[in-house]
Amino acid sequence: MRHDDIVSAMASGGVDNMEKYQYMLGQIRTYQYLSQEISSLLNKKEQKENEGTVIDINSKPKLSYQIKISRC
């Protein structure tokens, strides 16, 4: 992953001037931001797919029915 490469370069002394350091730091922050945004979007999608209510209807003691009500 490019993020890890940049972190390794910074940690091993691969930065020879402040301008390059700031550029690499900006890249790391961008990768972290994008990773968080993608994760948030995926979590929202998973939650939306799992929405709905399950109702258990027991009309007879040995039989049970479940109805899933989904919101559109």
C-alpha positions as CSV (number, residue, x, y, z in Angstrom):
1,M,0.0,0.0,0.0
2,R,1.3,3.4,-0.9
3,H,0.4,4.8,2.6
4,D,2.8,2.3,4.3
5,D,5.5,3.1,1.8
6,I,5.3,6.8,2.6
7,V,5.3,6.2,6.4
8,S,8.4,3.9,6.0
9,A,10.2,6.5,4.0
10,M,9.5,9.2,6.5
11,A,10.5,7.0,9.4
12,S,13.8,5.8,7.8
13,G,15.0,9.3,7.0
14,G,13.9,9.4,3.4
15,V,13.0,13.1,3.7
16,D,15.7,15.5,2.9
17,N,13.9,18.8,3.1
18,M,10.8,20.4,4.8
19,E,8.9,20.8,1.6
20,K,9.1,17.1,0.8
21,Y,8.2,16.3,4.4
22,Q,5.1,18.5,4.2
23,Y,4.1,16.9,0.9
24,M,4.5,13.4,2.2
25,L,2.6,14.3,5.4
26,G,-0.3,15.6,3.2
27,Q,-0.4,12.4,1.3
28,I,-0.6,10.4,4.5
29,R,-3.4,12.5,5.8
30,T,-5.3,12.2,2.5
31,Y,-5.0,8.4,2.5
32,Q,-6.3,8.3,6.1
33,Y,-9.2,10.6,5.3
34,L,-10.2,8.6,2.2
35,S,-9.9,5.3,4.1
36,Q,-12.2,6.6,6.8
37,E,-14.7,7.9,4.2
38,I,-14.8,4.6,2.4
39,S,-15.3,2.8,5.7
40,S,-18.1,5.1,6.7
41,L,-19.9,4.6,3.4
42,L,-19.6,0.8,3.6
43,N,-21.0,0.8,7.2
44,K,-24.0,3.0,6.1
45,K,-24.7,0.6,3.2
46,E,-24.5,-2.5,5.5
47,Q,-26.9,-0.8,8.0
48,K,-29.3,0.1,5.3
49,E,-29.4,-3.4,4.0
50,N,-30.1,-4.8,7.5
51,E,-33.0,-2.3,8.2
52,G,-36.5,-3.7,8.8
53,T,-38.5,-5.2,11.6
54,V,-39.2,-8.8,12.3
55,I,-42.5,-9.6,13.8
56,D,-43.2,-13.0,15.4
57,I,-46.8,-14.1,15.1
58,N,-47.8,-17.1,17.2
59,S,-51.3,-18.2,16.0
60,K,-50.8,-21.8,17.3
61,P,-48.5,-22.9,20.1
62,K,-46.3,-25.1,17.8
63,L,-46.2,-22.9,14.7
64,S,-44.7,-19.5,14.4
65,Y,-44.5,-17.2,11.5
66,Q,-42.1,-14.3,10.9
67,I,-42.9,-11.4,8.8
68,K,-40.1,-9.0,7.7
69,I,-41.3,-5.5,7.1
70,S,-38.9,-3.5,5.0
71,R,-38.9,0.3,4.6
72,C,-38.7,1.6,1.1
